């Protein structure tokens, strides 16, 4: 067994995000847990603060987008698929300020499941899914997002 | 004339954002231009890149949110108002990848103008406005956002 196989999916994702997306290092992102149907990310308040001393909306938007992206990434990777994954659109509601460290949870929206999404990708080489993310603070939902993601067979990129 | 009065609104906003929101330093945000009815922000690609080598969706969401926030901030500040300004909700469409430096423009959505927004704040101590932001790349719109912002008289915060 090689060394890559020894790390958990969550550790794999955290290493990948921190290595490939500089802003995740600035946000001090951590992958807390991947359950197969959900993903939780965390980030401390201090590097993600705004002018008012609570969490910056841009950090919350970024972390919710990354939680959904990471969930799609790991669901596909469980069946050895490595497509490109894009966010297509998103709607965010900011409901209350967050005065502490951020915990962000993502899961599939009602409707097609992550398993359906991976099956569709396996059949067609392309698939879409709507995912939900939320940030709780002090016993209530402080922000929530729903967003559509697309997985497509990987292409070679040129500038 | 004191030193504060010598700097342009754009310079004031850039200094404030870079000082109060650490993520703007990580994104290397610059305020390019404030026209009174529009605001343009810029950021280089390198600190805002994703796993595919193009611009990270979280950076685009953050910069579009900041462009709108900054536009509301400067419109109110022109009439010496310094309220708290919050993003309430946002919808983003990601239309095409961006393979270069980011230029983000914000302006008011059709309907109430920035002047209406400031008038309403002057009358009621609270006002709402819908703002639009977009990122162009290679002659087309690569991402666009519309978002609602609220201005409210400043409060003292406690953790």
Boltz contact constraints between the chains, C-beta under 6 A:
constraints:
  - contact:
      token1: [A, 20]
      token2: [B, 51]
      max_distance: 6.0
  - contact:
      token1: [A, 21]
      token2: [B, 50]
      max_distance: 6.0
  - contact:
      token1: [A, 21]
      token2: [B, 56]
      max_distance: 6.0
  - contact:
      token1: [A, 22]
      token2: [B, 47]
      max_distance: 6.0
  - contact:
      token1: [A, 23]
      token2: [B, 56]
      max_distance: 6.0
  - contact:
      token1: [A, 23]
      token2: [B, 59]
      max_distance: 6.0
  - contact:
      token1: [A, 26]
      token2: [B, 26]
      max_distance: 6.0
  - contact:
      token1: [A, 47]
      token2: [B, 22]
      max_distance: 6.0
  - contact:
      token1: [A, 50]
      token2: [B, 21]
      max_distance: 6.0
  - contact:
      token1: [A, 51]
      token2: [B, 20]
      max_distance: 6.0
  - contact:
      token1: [A, 53]
      token2: [B, 157]
      max_distance: 6.0
  - contact:
      token1: [A, 56]
      token2: [B, 21]
      max_distance: 6.0
  - contact:
      token1: [A, 56]
      token2: [B, 23]
      max_distance: 6.0
  - contact:
      token1: [A, 57]
      token2: [B, 65]
      max_distance: 6.0
  - contact:
      token1: [A, 57]
      token2: [B, 87]
      max_distance: 6.0
  - contact:
      token1: [A, 58]
      token2: [B, 62]
      max_distance: 6.0
  - contact:
      token1: [A, 58]
      token2: [B, 65]
      max_distance: 6.0
  - contact:
      token1: [A, 59]
      token2: [B, 23]
      max_distance: 6.0
  - contact:
      token1: [A, 61]
      token2: [B, 61]
      max_distance: 6.0
  - contact:
      token1: [A, 62]
      token2: [B, 58]
      max_distance: 6.0
  - contact:
      token1: [A, 65]
      token2: [B, 57]
      max_distance: 6.0
  - contact:
      token1: [A, 65]
      token2: [B, 58]
      max_distance: 6.0
  - contact:
      token1: [A, 87]
      token2: [B, 57]
      max_distance: 6.0
  - contact:
      token1: [A, 87]
      token2: [B, 94]
      max_distance: 6.0
  - contact:
      token1: [A, 89]
      token2: [B, 93]
      max_distance: 6.0
  - contact:
      token1: [A, 90]
      token2: [B, 92]
      max_distance: 6.0
  - contact:
      token1: [A, 91]
      token2: [B, 91]
      max_distance: 6.0
  - contact:
      token1: [A, 92]
      token2: [B, 90]
      max_distance: 6.0
  - contact:
      token1: [A, 93]
      token2: [B, 89]
      max_distance: 6.0
  - contact:
      token1: [A, 94]
      token2: [B, 87]
      max_distance: 6.0
  - contact:
      token1: [A, 99]
      token2: [B, 159]
      max_distance: 6.0
  - contact:
      token1: [A, 157]
      token2: [B, 53]
      max_distance: 6.0
  - contact:
      token1: [A, 159]
      token2: [B, 99]
      max_distance: 6.0
